[in-house]
Amino acid sequence: MLILLTGLLLGGTYTLIALGLTLQYGVARIMNLANGETLVAACFVTFWLYTGFGINPLLGLLVIGPVAFVVNWLIYTWLMQPLVKRARNRGMLEVDSILATFGLLFLFQGLMLQAFGGSYFNYEFLAQPFSIMGNSFGLNRVVAFVAAAVIAVALYTFLYHTDRGTAVRAVAVDPRAAMLVAIDVRKTAAFAFALGGAITACAGTLLSTFYTFNTSMGVIFTMKALIIVIMGGVGDVRGAVLAALVLGVTETLVASLLDPGLTLAANYALFIVVLLFRPQGIFGKRPA
């Protein structure tokens, strides 16, 4: 039970990371390899706000989320949109976006390395025990999970119960068909990319409350997000949530019963199993 609960708490934060990439790749068709750097940047900004100005990380979400939205909107408008316009098909766009965001990855990583160095950082926030079903957990992990759940529910409500959310889902399914019903695909894709970046930044803020981080760990979280997105099904919010929770439990199980160093190997093993038996994702339907 302890392993299961610990894994679910971790998976809650992974959910936001994956939802961010789900929007960027599933809707905007941009495979953002710099997704993890957005998360790490949010970790450092949260650290700076908390240690320098005493701003509660949960309140910091109200600043970091909107700022990340604007930054990602500008990235899409100035860097990605020219790639979208010149791409003759989806395959060409994916290749171009991978190359472009691969360069962004090193740019952001270099800027953060210059600003913060290569040391590891953490800070104490709600670092006190909290009991769940007789098991003790860090209160910061519990609060991070609850905040992640609230954000995920808000995103689900937006996507499935608002006109703008319906437009986002329509573009994810078929951009050309969406244009036929007067949906501005370019603006919707830009919005989805920016929203995905904001959600990833929120995940970074929550993760920083209980996780030790440094400037070079973004790649690891990008890979985890990619694994979750593929496992859950590209563009499928429900699948991404379930896959994130499964990944969190798997990591905790392997770290507790085998060796913490094997968690990444377990992630890829799970990824391969899904590709072999459910390549369309957890809730996806097999093509006829």
URCORJO-V601152 format. One record per residue. N is the residue number from 0. RES is the residue in one small letter. SS is DSSP state (alpha for helix, beta for strand, coil for the rest). Layout:
BEGIN
n: {N & N}
res: {RES & RES}
ss: {SS & SS}
END
This chain:
BEGIN
n: {0 & 1 & 2 & 3 & 4 & 5 & 6 & 7 & 8 & 9 & 10 & 11 & 12 & 13 & 14 & 15 & 16 & 17 & 18 & 19 & 20 & 21 & 22 & 23 & 24 & 25 & 26 & 27 & 28 & 29 & 30 & 31 & 32 & 33 & 34 & 35 & 36 & 37 & 38 & 39 & 40 & 41 & 42 & 43 & 44 & 45 & 46 & 47 & 48 & 49 & 50 & 51 & 52 & 53 & 54 & 55 & 56 & 57 & 58 & 59 & 60 & 61 & 62 & 63 & 64 & 65 & 66 & 67 & 68 & 69 & 70 & 71 & 72 & 73 & 74 & 75 & 76 & 77 & 78 & 79 & 80 & 81 & 82 & 83 & 84 & 85 & 86 & 87 & 88 & 89 & 90 & 91 & 92 & 93 & 94 & 95 & 96 & 97 & 98 & 99 & 100 & 101 & 102 & 103 & 104 & 105 & 106 & 107 & 108 & 109 & 110 & 111 & 112 & 113 & 114 & 115 & 116 & 117 & 118 & 119 & 120 & 121 & 122 & 123 & 124 & 125 & 126 & 127 & 128 & 129 & 130 & 131 & 132 & 133 & 134 & 135 & 136 & 137 & 138 & 139 & 140 & 141 & 142 & 143 & 144 & 145 & 146 & 147 & 148 & 149 & 150 & 151 & 152 & 153 & 154 & 155 & 156 & 157 & 158 & 159 & 160 & 161 & 162 & 163 & 164 & 165 & 166 & 167 & 168 & 169 & 170 & 171 & 172 & 173 & 174 & 175 & 176 & 177 & 178 & 179 & 180 & 181 & 182 & 183 & 184 & 185 & 186 & 187 & 188 & 189 & 190 & 191 & 192 & 193 & 194 & 195 & 196 & 197 & 198 & 199 & 200 & 201 & 202 & 203 & 204 & 205 & 206 & 207 & 208 & 209 & 210 & 211 & 212 & 213 & 214 & 215 & 216 & 217 & 218 & 219 & 220 & 221 & 222 & 223 & 224 & 225 & 226 & 227 & 228 & 229 & 230 & 231 & 232 & 233 & 234 & 235 & 236 & 237 & 238 & 239 & 240 & 241 & 242 & 243 & 244 & 245 & 246 & 247 & 248 & 249 & 250 & 251 & 252 & 253 & 254 & 255 & 256 & 257 & 258 & 259 & 260 & 261 & 262 & 263 & 264 & 265 & 266 & 267 & 268 & 269 & 270 & 271 & 272 & 273 & 274 & 275 & 276 & 277 & 278 & 279 & 280 & 281 & 282 & 283 & 284 & 285 & 286 & 287}
res: {m & l & i & l & l & t & g & l & l & l & g & g & t & y & t & l & i & a & l & g & l & t & l & q & y & g & v & a & r & i & m & n & l & a & n & g & e & t & l & v & a & a & c & f & v & t & f & w & l & y & t & g & f & g & i & n & p & l & l & g & l & l & v & i & g & p & v & a & f & v & v & n & w & l & i & y & t & w & l & m & q & p & l & v & k & r & a & r & n & r & g & m & l & e & v & d & s & i & l & a & t & f & g & l & l & f & l & f & q & g & l & m & l & q & a & f & g & g & s & y & f & n & y & e & f & l & a & q & p & f & s & i & m & g & n & s & f & g & l & n & r & v & v & a & f & v & a & a & a & v & i & a & v & a & l & y & t & f & l & y & h & t & d & r & g & t & a & v & r & a & v & a & v & d & p & r & a & a & m & l & v & a & i & d & v & r & k & t & a & a & f & a & f & a & l & g & g & a & i & t & a & c & a & g & t & l & l & s & t & f & y & t & f & n & t & s & m & g & v & i & f & t & m & k & a & l & i & i & v & i & m & g & g & v & g & d & v & r & g & a & v & l & a & a & l & v & l & g & v & t & e & t & l & v & a & s & l & l & d & p & g & l & t & l & a & a & n & y & a & l & f & i & v & v & l & l & f & r & p & q & g & i & f & g & k & r & p & a}
ss: {coil & alpha & alpha & alpha & alpha & alpha & alpha & alpha & alpha & alpha & alpha & alpha & alpha & alpha & alpha & alpha & alpha & alpha & alpha & alpha & alpha & alpha & alpha & alpha & alpha & alpha & coil & coil & coil & coil & coil & coil & coil & coil & alpha & alpha & alpha & alpha & alpha & alpha & alpha & alpha & alpha & alpha & alpha & alpha & alpha & alpha & alpha & alpha & alpha & alpha & alpha & coil & coil & coil & alpha & alpha & alpha & alpha & alpha & alpha & alpha & alpha & alpha & alpha & alpha & alpha & alpha & alpha & alpha & alpha & alpha & alpha & alpha & alpha & alpha & alpha & alpha & alpha & alpha & alpha & alpha & alpha & alpha & alpha & coil & coil & coil & alpha & alpha & alpha & alpha & alpha & alpha & alpha & alpha & alpha & alpha & alpha & alpha & alpha & alpha & alpha & alpha & alpha & alpha & alpha & alpha & alpha & alpha & alpha & alpha & alpha & alpha & alpha & coil & coil & coil & coil & beta & coil & coil & coil & coil & coil & coil & coil & beta & beta & beta & beta & coil & coil & beta & beta & beta & beta & alpha & alpha & alpha & alpha & alpha & alpha & alpha & alpha & alpha & alpha & alpha & alpha & alpha & alpha & alpha & alpha & alpha & alpha & alpha & alpha & alpha & alpha & alpha & coil & alpha & alpha & alpha & alpha & alpha & alpha & alpha & alpha & alpha & alpha & alpha & coil & alpha & alpha & alpha & alpha & alpha & alpha & coil & coil & coil & coil & alpha & alpha & alpha & alpha & alpha & alpha & alpha & alpha & alpha & alpha & alpha & alpha & alpha & alpha & alpha & alpha & alpha & alpha & alpha & alpha & alpha & alpha & alpha & alpha & coil & coil & coil & coil & beta & coil & coil & coil & coil & alpha & alpha & alpha & alpha & alpha & alpha & alpha & alpha & alpha & alpha & alpha & alpha & alpha & alpha & alpha & coil & coil & coil & coil & alpha & alpha & alpha & alpha & alpha & alpha & alpha & alpha & alpha & alpha & alpha & alpha & alpha & alpha & alpha & alpha & alpha & alpha & alpha & alpha & alpha & coil & coil & alpha & alpha & alpha & alpha & alpha & alpha & alpha & alpha & alpha & alpha & alpha & alpha & alpha & alpha & alpha & alpha & alpha & alpha & coil & coil & coil & coil & coil & coil & coil & coil & coil & coil & coil}
END
